[in-house]
């Protein structure tokens, strides 16, 4: 029983690390996409740095409420569901 608790705790820690890495990566990719969109628009050629920062800030705020950000939580759910399904299949079939 203690082994199961240790394994569960280790899995939780590892999944937390994976979640943080995926979350940071996704956030940085979204920020880079916003920066590239601003830089590639010729109409914004002479715009002030404050306008660019406001554009990126509002885009990141929209990302914070997006479905993509919420789907990253599946990093926790899917592996645990697979493990539980495997344990069930092995023990009760």
Buried (B, 14 or more C-beta within 10 A) or exposed (E): EEEEEEEEEEBEEEBEEBBEEEBEEBBEEBBEEBBEEBEEEEEBEEEEEEEBEEBBEEBEEEBEEEEEBEEBEEBBEEBBEEEEEEEEEEEEE
